[in-house]
Amino acid sequence: MSNESDSKSRDENGAGIVFAVGIIAFFIVYWYFEIQSVRELLEMAYG
C-alpha cells in the first residue's frame, strides 16, 4: 500500500512540475514575441 501511494505521489508531483514548466515556457515565448512586436512598432514610428 505504501509503495502505491509513493508512486502516485511521485506521478502527481511529476505532472505538476511538467505543467508548471510548460506554462513558464509558454509565457517566456509569449513575452519574447510581444517585446519583438513593440520594438518593431517603435522602429516604424521613430525610424
C-alpha atoms as one frame of an Amber mdcrd trajectory, in Angstrom:
protein
   0.000   0.000   0.000   2.771   2.423   0.923   4.570   1.699  -2.327   1.455
   2.522  -4.345   0.881   5.833  -2.559   4.548   6.792  -3.019   4.279   6.019
  -6.716   1.047   8.009  -7.051   2.545  10.940  -5.148   5.611  10.866  -7.396
   3.420  10.803 -10.513   1.359  13.750  -9.267   4.476  15.745  -8.409   5.981
  14.973 -11.810   2.827  16.024 -13.603   2.710  19.243 -11.604   6.320  20.042
 -12.423   5.803  19.349 -16.133   2.674  21.517 -16.154   4.439  24.392 -14.373
   7.447  24.236 -16.694   5.119  24.223 -19.715   3.303  27.331 -18.508   6.567
  29.126 -17.744   7.949  28.246 -21.190   4.740  29.471 -22.833   4.946  32.831
 -21.075   8.640  33.234 -21.936   7.893  32.660 -25.629   4.776  34.863 -25.472
   6.603  37.814 -23.907   9.546  37.401 -26.267   7.260  37.869 -29.274   5.372
  40.712 -27.562   8.641  42.568 -26.963   9.711  41.963 -30.559   6.409  43.396
 -31.770   6.760  46.511 -29.628  10.312  47.034 -30.870   9.147  46.789 -34.472
   6.346  49.268 -33.837   8.752  51.703 -32.178  11.174  51.285 -35.067   8.399
  52.120 -37.563   7.268  55.106 -35.513  10.678  56.675 -34.900  12.722  55.283
 -37.756
